[in-house]
Amino acid sequence: MHHYKLVLPEHLNHYGFLFGGYLLHWLDEVAYITATVEFPGCEFVTVSMDNVAFKRKIQSGEVLKFNVEQQHLGTTSVRYMIQAFGQTRAQSPDTVLFETTMSFVCVDKDGNSKPIK
């Protein structure tokens, strides 16, 4: 599933580039949206994110494209590969800025894991 986000001035750090916390927030959000669309009726919580490594600075005005693909489906959990691509006027839209895997667990109303339907 693809998602998009525009980097605005309020997302920048004191050096004028994207504050990394926003990117991590957006990664969690787009992966969560993908899981809830793929498995309606399930409540998910994030349990892990692997390899947090930024490949280049991200500037105001860039349009980020997030590609979220399912890697593994277990009984109670699902894992996604998320890639963030950026585009500036000088770069191709296929420039990978960040990639990671994230895992989610389906939970009941008490927070206990339950099977994904």
Contacts in CASP RR format, 6 or more apart in sequence:
PFRMAT RR
TARGET T0000
AUTHOR 0000-0000-0000
METHOD contacts of the structure
MODEL  1
MHHYKLVLPEHLNHYGFLFGGYLLHWLDEVAYITATVEFPGCEFVTVSMD
NVAFKRKIQSGEVLKFNVEQQHLGTTSVRYMIQAFGQTRAQSPDTVLFET
TMSFVCVDKDGNSKPIK
1 30 0 8 1.000
1 33 0 8 1.000
1 34 0 8 1.000
1 37 0 8 1.000
1 38 0 8 1.000
1 67 0 8 1.000
1 68 0 8 1.000
1 69 0 8 1.000
2 65 0 8 1.000
2 66 0 8 1.000
2 67 0 8 1.000
2 68 0 8 1.000
3 30 0 8 1.000
3 33 0 8 1.000
3 34 0 8 1.000
3 65 0 8 1.000
3 66 0 8 1.000
3 68 0 8 1.000
4 63 0 8 1.000
4 64 0 8 1.000
4 65 0 8 1.000
4 66 0 8 1.000
5 26 0 8 1.000
5 63 0 8 1.000
5 64 0 8 1.000
5 66 0 8 1.000
6 61 0 8 1.000
6 62 0 8 1.000
6 63 0 8 1.000
6 64 0 8 1.000
7 18 0 8 1.000
7 58 0 8 1.000
7 59 0 8 1.000
7 60 0 8 1.000
7 61 0 8 1.000
7 62 0 8 1.000
7 63 0 8 1.000
7 64 0 8 1.000
8 60 0 8 1.000
8 61 0 8 1.000
9 60 0 8 1.000
11 18 0 8 1.000
11 19 0 8 1.000
11 22 0 8 1.000
11 60 0 8 1.000
12 18 0 8 1.000
12 19 0 8 1.000
12 60 0 8 1.000
13 19 0 8 1.000
13 20 0 8 1.000
16 59 0 8 1.000
16 60 0 8 1.000
17 57 0 8 1.000
17 58 0 8 1.000
17 59 0 8 1.000
18 57 0 8 1.000
18 58 0 8 1.000
18 59 0 8 1.000
18 62 0 8 1.000
20 54 0 8 1.000
23 54 0 8 1.000
23 58 0 8 1.000
23 64 0 8 1.000
23 84 0 8 1.000
23 97 0 8 1.000
23 98 0 8 1.000
24 49 0 8 1.000
24 52 0 8 1.000
26 64 0 8 1.000
26 66 0 8 1.000
26 84 0 8 1.000
27 49 0 8 1.000
27 66 0 8 1.000
27 82 0 8 1.000
27 84 0 8 1.000
27 98 0 8 1.000
27 100 0 8 1.000
27 102 0 8 1.000
28 46 0 8 1.000
28 49 0 8 1.000
28 102 0 8 1.000
30 66 0 8 1.000
30 68 0 8 1.000
30 82 0 8 1.000
31 46 0 8 1.000
31 68 0 8 1.000
31 80 0 8 1.000
31 82 0 8 1.000
31 102 0 8 1.000
31 104 0 8 1.000
32 44 0 8 1.000
32 46 0 8 1.000
32 104 0 8 1.000
34 68 0 8 1.000
34 70 0 8 1.000
34 80 0 8 1.000
35 42 0 8 1.000
35 44 0 8 1.000
35 78 0 8 1.000
35 80 0 8 1.000
35 104 0 8 1.000
36 42 0 8 1.000
36 44 0 8 1.000
38 70 0 8 1.000
38 78 0 8 1.000
39 78 0 8 1.000
39 106 0 8 1.000
39 116 0 8 1.000
39 117 0 8 1.000
41 117 0 8 1.000
42 106 0 8 1.000
42 116 0 8 1.000
42 117 0 8 1.000
43 106 0 8 1.000
43 107 0 8 1.000
43 108 0 8 1.000
43 109 0 8 1.000
44 78 0 8 1.000
44 104 0 8 1.000
44 105 0 8 1.000
44 106 0 8 1.000
44 107 0 8 1.000
45 104 0 8 1.000
45 105 0 8 1.000
45 107 0 8 1.000
45 111 0 8 1.000
46 102 0 8 1.000
46 103 0 8 1.000
46 104 0 8 1.000
47 77 0 8 1.000
47 103 0 8 1.000
47 104 0 8 1.000
47 105 0 8 1.000
48 101 0 8 1.000
48 102 0 8 1.000
48 103 0 8 1.000
49 100 0 8 1.000
49 101 0 8 1.000
49 102 0 8 1.000
50 100 0 8 1.000
50 101 0 8 1.000
50 102 0 8 1.000
51 99 0 8 1.000
51 100 0 8 1.000
51 101 0 8 1.000
52 100 0 8 1.000
53 98 0 8 1.000
54 97 0 8 1.000
54 98 0 8 1.000
55 96 0 8 1.000
55 97 0 8 1.000
55 98 0 8 1.000
56 95 0 8 1.000
56 97 0 8 1.000
58 64 0 8 1.000
58 86 0 8 1.000
58 97 0 8 1.000
59 88 0 8 1.000
62 86 0 8 1.000
62 87 0 8 1.000
62 88 0 8 1.000
63 86 0 8 1.000
63 87 0 8 1.000
64 84 0 8 1.000
64 85 0 8 1.000
64 86 0 8 1.000
64 97 0 8 1.000
65 84 0 8 1.000
65 85 0 8 1.000
65 86 0 8 1.000
65 87 0 8 1.000
65 93 0 8 1.000
66 82 0 8 1.000
66 83 0 8 1.000
66 84 0 8 1.000
66 85 0 8 1.000
67 82 0 8 1.000
67 83 0 8 1.000
67 85 0 8 1.000
68 80 0 8 1.000
68 81 0 8 1.000
68 82 0 8 1.000
69 80 0 8 1.000
69 81 0 8 1.000
70 78 0 8 1.000
70 79 0 8 1.000
70 80 0 8 1.000
71 79 0 8 1.000
71 80 0 8 1.000
71 81 0 8 1.000
71 101 0 8 1.000
72 78 0 8 1.000
72 79 0 8 1.000
73 79 0 8 1.000
73 116 0 8 1.000
74 116 0 8 1.000
75 115 0 8 1.000
75 116 0 8 1.000
76 105 0 8 1.000
76 106 0 8 1.000
76 113 0 8 1.000
76 114 0 8 1.000
76 115 0 8 1.000
76 116 0 8 1.000
77 103 0 8 1.000
77 104 0 8 1.000
77 105 0 8 1.000
77 106 0 8 1.000
77 113 0 8 1.000
77 116 0 8 1.000
78 103 0 8 1.000
78 104 0 8 1.000
78 106 0 8 1.000
78 116 0 8 1.000
79 101 0 8 1.000
79 102 0 8 1.000
79 103 0 8 1.000
79 104 0 8 1.000
80 101 0 8 1.000
80 102 0 8 1.000
80 103 0 8 1.000
80 104 0 8 1.000
81 99 0 8 1.000
81 100 0 8 1.000
81 101 0 8 1.000
82 99 0 8 1.000
82 100 0 8 1.000
82 101 0 8 1.000
82 102 0 8 1.000
83 96 0 8 1.000
83 98 0 8 1.000
83 99 0 8 1.000
84 96 0 8 1.000
84 97 0 8 1.000
84 98 0 8 1.000
84 99 0 8 1.000
85 93 0 8 1.000
85 94 0 8 1.000
85 95 0 8 1.000
85 96 0 8 1.000
85 97 0 8 1.000
86 93 0 8 1.000
86 95 0 8 1.000
86 97 0 8 1.000
87 93 0 8 1.000
87 95 0 8 1.000
105 113 0 8 1.000
106 113 0 8 1.000
106 114 0 8 1.000
106 115 0 8 1.000
106 116 0 8 1.000
107 113 0 8 1.000
107 114 0 8 1.000
108 114 0 8 1.000
END
